[in-house]
Amino acid sequence: MMTRRQALAAAAGLSVAGIGACPAMAARAPIAFGSAAEIGVFRDDPRYREALKTHCDIVVPMNDLKWEALRHERASFDFSGADELVAFAASNKQALRGHTLLWGEALPPWAKTLSTRAEAERELIGHIEVVVDRYKGKIATWDVVNEAIRFDPREGGPFRDTIWQRLLGPEHIEIAFRTAARIDPKARLVLNDFSFEEADGGTAERRKVALSILRRLKDKGIPVHGLGMQAHLYGDKTIDSPGIQQFMRDLAALEVEVEITELDVIDWKLPADAATRDRAAASLVSAYLDAVASVRQPKAIVTWGLSDRHTWIDETFPRKDGAKARPLPLDVDYKPKPMMSVLNRYRRGAS
Ligand code: XIL
């Protein structure tokens, strides 16, 4: 007889063997699901808006809260795109995540010319004060700091070489969290980063750095509530389930929650056949979510877009055969793929 889990996996078009090795799932509460939304497509394509409404409990402005979008002029803020997405989410009773208050990328040209510690500190604090204050009571969760960890911390130290790290040192992280907490004491504050899922030395080191940043914030009494794991999963690599489970236990010991913030599957090295790729992507997402949720219930699962029609993977990880990427839960015609069944299993909760 099929278990419920096997039946769900079969319905999702997954090979049961592919996910059968995962830990048995206990009864589990539903997990809020959401997606990042790109403003250009959001404005142009009614099907995109409809998909966001149908499938999401949470909306994340994909680019419109980045410095590049908000601060093209040093002296003023342009909230037009972010305001539109925030209003859309509010009218659909969806929650919002804010992405992101501090990042070394997506900076306007003027910000790259900051040259003294005092100037960087003044700009950073001023920016966070204005942005967090504007969305107080509307954006409940912030990716306060994005991608602060060096890609391979074994080469050159724990922190990524950004304008903030260069001018403020590791303290840039504390300044950002402290400021966000001061302006909106009720907000959930998250450290967001990538590459926590593979079984290699660099990843192990990245997990250690994340833990040490979080521990330091906690020790200093600076509020930090969650670790955001981007989870841009490589389709051709395997998920390090034991490593992830240990990481989840270490985060639990620090009393830090987890959420999955930018889930998609980088399918550039997967076979050309679409159905094969979709099955592999669903299976990988299932293995990943099972590894996380077997130890910690994530606060949210957010994909970096909903439909393969619009995805950053096409540009950033193009396939050699020129075929369009298929990283997301809906296909180019907004039809659910096997990955959506996996995500729905978590969204509904399982027993
Ligand atoms: C990407 C967006 O999806 C693109 O539209 C944009 O051109 C570049 O940024 N990690 C992050 C996200 O934290 O902000 C990035 O988003 C993808 C990688």
Boltz pocket constraint, residues with backbone or C-beta under 6 A from the ligand:
constraints:
  - pocket:
      binder: B
      contacts: [[A, 38], [A, 62], [A, 63], [A, 146], [A, 230], [A, 262], [A, 304], [A, 312]]
      max_distance: 6.0
